[in-house]
C-alpha cells in the first residue's frame, strides 16, 4: 500500500502528479522493461540465458511486488465504505469478522493502544457496523461484535480485495491454473506440502 503524497512531494497541492502515481508509473516501466512480452525482447536478456537461479528469483519477486503495489485496493475500499483515511477501522472490521473481541484484544490485534481502539470502535459504532455487548463470561467487560451491516461491509471489502488486476483477463485458464499452482508452491516453502 502506497502512502498518499505529501504536499512537498509535488502532489496535487503544487499542481503536480502525486508521488505515488509517479512511483507506480516508474514501477510499471521497470517491470515492462525487465519482463518483455514474448517475441518482443527488451533491454534485458531473457531469463533462460543461463542466469543464476537467484537472479531469476529476484526478478520474479520484483515483478510480483510491482504487480501488487500497482493494484492497491485501499482507495476503493475507503470510497466503498466511507471509513476515512486511517487503516485501523479496516483492520478492526477484518479482525471482528472472526468473531466478537474484547476492546483490549482488538487493540492488540490491530496494533494500537486501548484509547485509540476505543476511538476506532466508537467510529464504527456510529456507522452502525459494530456494537458493544456484555461479555457472557464476565458482565463487567464488553465485547465488540459486528452488526448485520458490518458483516455486509466485510463482504464488500473482501470482494474489492479479491478482485484481480485487469491484466489477469489476458491469461488463459491454463495459464491462470499454472500461476496459481506456482504461487501456492512458493507460499508453502521448501519441504512443505502444498
QUIBELUR-V789317 format. One record per run of one state. SS is the DSSP state (~ for helix, > for strand, _ for the rest). FROM is the first residue (numbers start at 1). LEN is the number of residues. If there is no record, write none. Layout:
{{SS & FROM & LEN} {SS & FROM & LEN}}
//
This chain:
{{_ & 1 & 6} {~ & 7 & 3} {_ & 10 & 2} {~ & 12 & 3} {_ & 15 & 4} {~ & 19 & 16} {_ & 35 & 18} {~ & 53 & 17} {_ & 70 & 4} {~ & 74 & 8} {_ & 82 & 6} {~ & 88 & 9} {_ & 97 & 4} {> & 101 & 2} {~ & 103 & 8} {_ & 111 & 3} {~ & 114 & 13} {_ & 127 & 3} {> & 130 & 6} {_ & 136 & 2} {> & 138 & 9} {_ & 147 & 1} {~ & 148 & 15} {_ & 163 & 3} {~ & 166 & 5} {_ & 171 & 2} {~ & 173 & 16} {_ & 189 & 6}}
//
